[in-house]
């Protein structure tokens, strides 16, 4: 036992409660009851005693402890600890829109569970707090009660560590043992090609200025799927050759194909969510299912009838153009199945702009051979991914909040047309702002792009302003970038300050 802990153990109950009574929000009784259980071998031991005191209290007492916590972002009187913690997460400077949403989510959560939403906000942003609220509000009360209590314990531990730093005794915090890296272990099936005819049409897509797309018939609904499953039960198949828990990957393929017939939705995301949940419900040895898919696009074929053209309802053209993509990760948590990760996307979009792009002002040194260009053609390969605040918006097309890859593709083309970009990086940023502006249900958009601009062979042609190009040399430049709603809000604030619309 350190000299510091001997000092703590010697304190009177008054001094002990004065020092540690604020670790648990408006609940000095936790420190008071814990004092009687001295001596403490370490501060970690003391905190474990405090947790035990709380956990062995009556349910009504614990419930009151939860209710003592203020609503996150609330503009009310609260403890000084809560004020500083919430300010550190940016909750004291929310935009009016974010404040209104946070206030509404707080009301819905408290009405559902009977206690406020509690989160140890250290390391969080306002946006990540909102996303956590959206996800946790759908749980059952018992599960959320325990989650809230665990967050109370995290908050108390963070407050204790902060106090130790303030008094110069951070060395009293016992270092946590290194976490053993988890074993990588999964198996699955790839290239599961699936074609479903006469699936449910995709409807209810809101119109946007950049795109004519408002839905698709889904007469042909195709995708190429990859599935991977994880679970400790599969370890003997690797270490001992024991396949008694193994679901053959051929069976996985058949499972996916069979359930394509019973899927009643209209989107790739919805199908992946539907099948991944069925995998977990059917095979208890599976703890996590990861599924990805590329949608196979089919284009309408115009057919001439009585001097007019209309799209055939039976003949379609297999497209080699850009395509929608999606990924879903479903995980078993006790008796619940949760969506632990998701994204939607657009892959292999290829756009060329013959003029109106530039690239100048970059570093020039002894390695530089690239000249500055003020008006160049620009050919890019582009993948775009996005995440929803609420994953269900992407999985359930009946909610009316689905973001179609076709509209994102059209936004990218429209911004490319409008924007005189200083670089590909600048172009990506402008596309991201537009996507986030059009779709408030998205929390993030990310990009990976390649520069495939042709090499110029001749600067002039016999007539007109044309030039002659050829394919570029093999090395190519690439860019990666992600954006959140905070980028859009910052841009909007800058526009207001500068008087831009």
Secondary structure as GFF3:
##gff-version 3
##sequence-region A 1 501
A	DSSP	alpha_helix	3	10	.	.	.	ID=ss1
A	DSSP	alpha_helix	13	20	.	.	.	ID=ss2
A	DSSP	alpha_helix	29	35	.	.	.	ID=ss3
A	DSSP	alpha_helix	43	55	.	.	.	ID=ss4
A	DSSP	alpha_helix	59	67	.	.	.	ID=ss5
A	DSSP	alpha_helix	80	88	.	.	.	ID=ss6
A	DSSP	alpha_helix	96	113	.	.	.	ID=ss7
A	DSSP	alpha_helix	126	136	.	.	.	ID=ss8
A	DSSP	alpha_helix	141	166	.	.	.	ID=ss9
A	DSSP	three_ten_helix	170	172	.	.	.	ID=ss10
A	DSSP	beta_strand	187	197	.	.	.	ID=ss11
A	DSSP	beta_strand	220	230	.	.	.	ID=ss12
A	DSSP	three_ten_helix	232	234	.	.	.	ID=ss13
A	DSSP	alpha_helix	235	239	.	.	.	ID=ss14
A	DSSP	alpha_helix	249	259	.	.	.	ID=ss15
A	DSSP	alpha_helix	268	282	.	.	.	ID=ss16
A	DSSP	beta_strand	288	296	.	.	.	ID=ss17
A	DSSP	beta_strand	298	305	.	.	.	ID=ss18
A	DSSP	beta_strand	308	318	.	.	.	ID=ss19
A	DSSP	beta_strand	323	333	.	.	.	ID=ss20
A	DSSP	beta_strand	336	359	.	.	.	ID=ss21
A	DSSP	beta_strand	373	388	.	.	.	ID=ss22
A	DSSP	alpha_helix	392	395	.	.	.	ID=ss23
A	DSSP	three_ten_helix	397	399	.	.	.	ID=ss24
A	DSSP	alpha_helix	405	418	.	.	.	ID=ss25
A	DSSP	alpha_helix	424	438	.	.	.	ID=ss26
A	DSSP	beta_strand	442	451	.	.	.	ID=ss27
A	DSSP	beta_strand	455	458	.	.	.	ID=ss28
A	DSSP	beta_strand	468	470	.	.	.	ID=ss29
A	DSSP	beta_strand	477	484	.	.	.	ID=ss30
A	DSSP	alpha_helix	485	498	.	.	.	ID=ss31
###
